Amino acid sequence: MTTRRDPTRGDLRRSSPGGLLATCALVLLSAPALLSGQSADEAAVSGVLDALHQAASDADFERYFGLYAEDFIFLGTDATERWDRAQFMEYARGPFSQGRGWTYTMTERHVYVAADGRTAWFDERLDNDNLGETRGSGALVKGDDGWKITQYNLTIPVPNELAREFVARIREVAGGGR
């Protein structure tokens, strides 16, 4: 065991060499954010989001779900996809256990931290081979063990020029009129 300073908490914690490696990775992932003028909390939140996307791409179930708060909610691209942490874990367990994660590459991100330093929210543009350009948004809370994602909302932005056509097609599929 080694003693290290946790950059998301600012205190000393005991950790295994693997935990130290993960912390070093978080610091390295956060370095560009710090250089770009973000606060330490904004950089830490960006680091958590980067780690989330990397863990998903690696199909690393434990690391991926370790970044979520216990009361986490995921809102997916389908209107029926509103899952709590247990439901989302059930969904992800199959593909992750087969080594199939999902890769979203961040192309733009905005992070905001509340004045009390305990809540953050973000929006990010992402690229995915299957869905193309997507948008992620959500919130994080800062607890005793650092920043945890409490909500993540994944959407597919629809150009305004296509919106009426898409709405009509969605209503057809959903069986709704108007």
Sine and cosine of phi, psi and omega as CSV:
sin_phi,cos_phi,sin_psi,cos_psi,sin_omega,cos_omega
0.00,0.00,0.57,-0.82,0.07,-1.00
-0.82,-0.57,0.36,-0.93,0.09,-1.00
-0.98,-0.21,0.71,-0.70,-0.02,-1.00
-0.61,-0.79,0.29,-0.96,0.10,-1.00
-1.00,-0.07,0.84,-0.54,0.01,-1.00
-0.99,0.15,0.91,-0.42,-0.09,-1.00
-0.91,0.41,-0.33,0.94,0.01,-1.00
-1.00,0.04,-0.20,0.98,-0.05,-1.00
-0.87,-0.50,-0.51,0.86,-0.01,-1.00
0.98,0.17,0.28,0.96,0.06,-1.00
-0.79,-0.61,0.13,-0.99,-0.01,-1.00
-1.00,0.02,0.69,-0.73,0.02,-1.00
-0.70,-0.72,0.43,-0.90,0.09,-1.00
-1.00,0.04,0.63,-0.77,0.01,-1.00
-0.46,-0.89,0.29,-0.96,0.08,-1.00
-0.99,0.10,0.24,-0.97,0.06,-1.00
-0.83,0.56,-0.57,0.82,0.03,-1.00
-0.90,0.43,-0.62,0.78,0.05,-1.00
-0.91,0.40,-0.60,0.80,0.04,-1.00
-0.90,0.44,-0.66,0.75,0.03,-1.00
-0.88,0.48,-0.69,0.72,0.03,-1.00
-0.89,0.45,-0.63,0.77,0.03,-1.00
-0.91,0.42,-0.68,0.73,0.04,-1.00
-0.87,0.49,-0.66,0.75,0.03,-1.00
-0.89,0.46,-0.67,0.74,0.02,-1.00
-0.88,0.47,-0.67,0.75,0.02,-1.00
-0.90,0.43,-0.70,0.71,0.00,-1.00
-0.90,0.43,-0.65,0.76,0.03,-1.00
-0.91,0.40,-0.50,0.86,-0.04,-1.00
-1.00,0.09,-0.29,0.96,-0.07,-1.00
-0.82,0.58,-0.72,0.70,0.02,-1.00
-0.87,0.49,-0.58,0.82,0.02,-1.00
-0.91,0.42,-0.68,0.73,0.02,-1.00
-0.89,0.46,-0.65,0.76,0.01,-1.00
-0.92,0.38,-0.42,0.91,-0.03,-1.00
-1.00,0.08,0.07,1.00,0.07,-1.00
0.99,-0.15,0.11,0.99,0.04,-1.00
-0.96,0.27,0.46,-0.89,0.10,-1.00
-0.94,0.34,0.21,-0.98,0.03,-1.00
-0.87,0.49,-0.65,0.76,0.02,-1.00
-0.92,0.39,-0.67,0.74,0.04,-1.00
-0.88,0.48,-0.67,0.75,0.03,-1.00
-0.91,0.42,-0.64,0.77,0.02,-1.00
-0.90,0.43,-0.66,0.75,0.04,-1.00
-0.89,0.45,-0.71,0.71,0.06,-1.00
-0.86,0.51,-0.64,0.77,0.03,-1.00
-0.89,0.47,-0.64,0.77,0.05,-1.00
-0.90,0.44,-0.69,0.72,0.00,-1.00
-0.91,0.41,-0.65,0.76,0.07,-1.00
-0.88,0.48,-0.69,0.73,0.02,-1.00
-0.90,0.44,-0.60,0.80,0.04,-1.00
-0.87,0.50,-0.77,0.64,-0.03,-1.00
-0.91,0.43,-0.60,0.80,0.02,-1.00
-0.93,0.37,-0.69,0.73,0.01,-1.00
-0.89,0.45,-0.62,0.79,0.05,-1.00
-0.91,0.42,-0.70,0.72,0.01,-1.00
-0.90,0.44,-0.58,0.82,0.02,-1.00
-0.99,0.14,-0.09,1.00,-0.09,-1.00
0.82,0.57,0.65,0.76,0.00,-1.00
-1.00,-0.08,1.00,-0.01,-0.11,-0.99
-0.83,0.56,-0.79,0.62,-0.07,-1.00
-0.89,0.46,-0.72,0.69,-0.01,-1.00
-0.91,0.41,-0.68,0.74,-0.02,-1.00
-0.86,0.51,-0.80,0.60,-0.06,-1.00
-0.98,0.21,-0.25,0.97,0.11,-0.99
-0.94,0.35,-0.26,0.96,-0.01,-1.00
-1.00,0.01,-0.11,0.99,-0.02,-1.00
-0.99,-0.17,0.57,-0.82,0.12,-0.99
-0.94,0.34,0.36,-0.93,0.01,-1.00
-0.87,0.49,-0.55,0.83,-0.03,-1.00
-0.99,-0.12,0.43,0.90,-0.03,-1.00
-0.86,0.51,0.57,-0.82,0.11,-0.99
-0.77,-0.64,0.73,-0.68,0.08,-1.00
-0.93,-0.36,0.78,-0.63,0.10,-1.00
-0.92,-0.39,0.92,-0.40,-0.07,-1.00
-1.00,-0.04,-0.11,-0.99,-0.06,-1.00
-0.96,0.29,-0.41,0.91,0.04,-1.00
-1.00,0.00,0.62,-0.79,-0.05,-1.00
-0.86,0.51,-0.39,0.92,-0.01,-1.00
-1.00,0.07,-0.10,1.00,-0.07,-1.00
-1.00,0.00,0.99,0.16,0.16,-0.99
-0.81,-0.59,0.99,-0.17,-0.14,-0.99
-0.88,-0.48,0.68,-0.73,0.18,-0.98
-0.98,0.19,0.01,-1.00,-0.10,-1.00
-0.85,0.52,-0.72,0.69,-0.02,-1.00
-0.89,0.46,-0.67,0.75,0.01,-1.00
-0.92,0.40,-0.65,0.76,0.00,-1.00
-0.93,0.37,-0.60,0.80,0.07,-1.00
-0.88,0.47,-0.67,0.74,0.03,-1.00
-0.88,0.48,-0.69,0.73,0.03,-1.00
-0.88,0.47,-0.71,0.71,-0.12,-0.99
-0.98,0.18,-0.40,0.92,-0.09,-1.00
-0.83,0.55,-0.68,0.73,-0.01,-1.00
-0.86,0.51,-0.88,0.47,-0.02,-1.00
-0.89,0.45,-0.64,0.77,-0.01,-1.00
-0.90,0.44,-0.64,0.77,-0.02,-1.00
-0.92,0.39,-0.34,0.94,0.06,-1.00
-0.99,-0.12,0.14,0.99,0.02,-1.00
0.97,0.23,0.28,0.96,0.00,-1.00
-0.94,-0.33,0.97,-0.23,0.09,-1.00
-0.99,-0.16,-0.42,-0.91,0.08,-1.00
-0.67,-0.74,0.63,-0.78,-0.08,-1.00
-0.91,-0.41,0.89,-0.47,0.11,-0.99
-0.86,-0.50,0.82,-0.58,-0.01,-1.00
-0.97,-0.23,0.86,-0.51,-0.01,-1.00
-0.95,0.32,0.75,-0.66,0.05,-1.00
-0.92,-0.38,-0.33,0.94,0.02,-1.00
-0.32,-0.95,0.64,-0.77,-0.01,-1.00
-0.57,-0.83,0.60,-0.80,0.10,-0.99
-0.79,-0.61,0.79,-0.61,-0.03,-1.00
-0.83,-0.55,0.67,-0.74,0.01,-1.00
-0.75,-0.67,0.66,-0.75,0.01,-1.00
-0.86,-0.51,0.74,-0.67,0.03,-1.00
-0.89,0.46,0.39,-0.92,-0.05,-1.00
-0.85,0.53,-0.50,0.86,-0.01,-1.00
-0.98,0.17,-0.10,0.99,0.05,-1.00
0.95,0.32,0.26,0.97,-0.06,-1.00
-0.93,-0.38,-0.21,0.98,-0.03,-1.00
-0.73,-0.68,0.64,-0.77,0.06,-1.00
-0.68,-0.73,0.42,-0.91,0.10,-0.99
-0.66,-0.75,0.33,-0.94,-0.11,-0.99
-0.47,-0.88,0.31,-0.95,0.27,-0.96
-0.63,-0.78,0.58,-0.81,-0.04,-1.00
-0.55,-0.84,0.57,-0.82,0.13,-0.99
-1.00,-0.09,0.68,-0.73,-0.08,-1.00
-0.75,-0.66,0.41,-0.91,0.11,-0.99
-0.87,-0.50,0.69,-0.72,-0.01,-1.00
-0.68,-0.73,0.70,-0.72,-0.03,-1.00
-0.84,0.54,-0.61,0.79,-0.06,-1.00
-0.99,0.14,-0.73,0.69,-0.11,-0.99
-0.99,-0.15,-0.14,0.99,-0.05,-1.00
0.97,0.25,-0.63,-0.77,0.00,-1.00
-0.96,0.28,0.76,-0.65,0.07,-1.00
-0.76,-0.65,0.14,-0.99,0.04,-1.00
-0.75,-0.66,0.74,-0.67,0.11,-0.99
-0.93,-0.36,0.63,-0.78,0.10,-1.00
-0.55,-0.84,0.35,-0.94,0.00,-1.00
0.17,-0.99,-0.29,-0.96,-0.08,-1.00
-0.65,-0.76,0.45,-0.89,0.08,-1.00
-0.75,-0.66,0.45,-0.89,0.10,-0.99
-0.84,-0.55,0.55,-0.84,0.00,-1.00
-0.98,-0.20,0.88,-0.47,0.01,-1.00
-0.87,-0.49,-0.27,-0.96,-0.03,-1.00
-0.87,0.49,-0.48,0.88,-0.01,-1.00
-0.95,-0.30,0.48,0.88,0.09,-1.00
1.00,-0.09,-0.28,-0.96,-0.04,-1.00
-0.98,0.21,0.73,-0.68,0.07,-1.00
-0.77,-0.64,0.61,-0.79,0.01,-1.00
-0.98,0.21,0.81,-0.59,0.00,-1.00
-0.96,-0.27,-0.36,0.93,0.11,-0.99
-0.48,-0.88,0.65,-0.76,0.11,-0.99
-0.71,-0.71,0.76,-0.65,-0.03,-1.00
-0.84,-0.54,0.90,-0.44,0.01,-1.00
-0.96,-0.27,0.82,-0.57,-0.01,-1.00
-0.76,-0.65,0.30,-0.95,0.12,-0.99
-0.93,-0.37,0.94,-0.33,0.00,-1.00
-0.90,0.44,0.72,-0.69,0.01,-1.00
-0.94,-0.34,0.84,-0.54,0.05,-1.00
-0.85,0.53,0.64,-0.77,-0.03,-1.00
-0.81,0.59,-0.57,0.82,-0.02,-1.00
-0.90,0.44,-0.38,0.93,-0.02,-1.00
-0.97,-0.25,-0.11,0.99,-0.15,-0.99
-0.85,0.52,-0.74,0.67,-0.04,-1.00
-0.89,0.46,-0.66,0.75,0.03,-1.00
-0.89,0.45,-0.70,0.71,-0.01,-1.00
-0.91,0.42,-0.66,0.75,0.02,-1.00
-0.88,0.47,-0.69,0.73,0.02,-1.00
-0.88,0.47,-0.69,0.73,0.00,-1.00
-0.92,0.39,-0.63,0.78,0.04,-1.00
-0.89,0.45,-0.69,0.73,0.02,-1.00
-0.88,0.47,-0.60,0.80,0.06,-1.00
-0.88,0.48,-0.74,0.67,-0.04,-1.00
-0.91,0.41,-0.66,0.75,-0.04,-1.00
-0.98,0.20,-0.18,0.98,0.02,-1.00
0.98,0.18,0.28,0.96,-0.01,-1.00
-0.99,-0.14,0.48,-0.88,0.02,-1.00
-0.99,-0.10,-0.52,-0.85,0.04,-1.00
0.99,-0.16,0.00,0.00,0.00,0.00
